[in-house]
């Protein structure tokens, strides 16, 4: 097949996937598999080999991702159910004071959304937002938008949250570099979207505590410092492993130890075991209660894992069909940076169908063949991962469940939700992309 034909095949894959998800209303997992089989047939892969190719791709994709996301979900559930997340918020608010409460809420959102899913974290802090708005008499959005910006950054940019973990697994990025670029891009995005735009728009949009959702603020938790330390533990271990790979000689005992404890598997298991004791047993939870918390935490993970695995299948099928080399050649001819392509692909899918997870997985599946056909450094792949996450964050609108969650709990009309949350999510994505694009010129 010619280069033009292979490029057309990649475009056909995206179009078919969107038709299956939007028009036919197939679940993203099934839609990705149908697209993969169709692309394999059209791309000239022998029919007898397609099923085996899909099986190998599925196993290869999930072998790494399943462990990280599964253990990370348990860690996040322990943090949520123990009151550790609320403790982080109270501790930061106490240290910052009411005048700097928006900063404290933004940082809280960023930290808590690393291990806790976006929607769960937002609902967890809604009573705190209501209480602050009542006590101070200030606009509810002045507190909510910084929190939401922080949640969007933590949820999309920084592992071990599932999105960047899935993308990193599909394109072979080092999680240490993803964490570095996630924070480098996320902090300016939080400042501009949540604190800059949030402060400007809050007095201009009326948002009152919805009476039907009226709840009292939660009791103050006493585990803020412990919870913050536990969140930092896996991040620090993973970063130490990344730094040791650059700074220490290969084969050394110290480097070997840091590589072991800093592997995402080990780092997250250690953090989860520490949370099991510090936030669980030491606070009076029984072993049976902790077992139930861990079991329930895995229930929402199945959808993420299956969609991620199917996205990996699509990427491998495109590689087998020769699309990777054609796309890599096209990038070289047009002189398009890979981070730009990654961001644009994720943003297009995000706007079309709403799900950030599907957008990230689809974009990663399309970028993976380019990565395999080229030579990219570990820092560059970390930047590409964050670019995909940024593209999947922009323009949350009426086809995104998060849009309606924000609208309902903040008492906003659809128009006002577009003026506030949609703009905030877009600023988070665009700012994050701008930062990694600037870094990419030096990588």
Helices and strands as residue ranges (DSSP letters): H 3-18, I 19-23, H 28-42, H 47-81, H 84-96, G 98-100, H 101-115, H 118-136, H 140-157, H 162-171, H 175-189, I 190-197, H 198-202, G 211-213, H 224-247, H 253-261, H 264-275, I 276-280, G 281-283, H 287-297, H 301-320, H 323-334, H 338-353, H 356-373, H 378-391, H 401-410, H 414-417, I 418-422, H 423-440
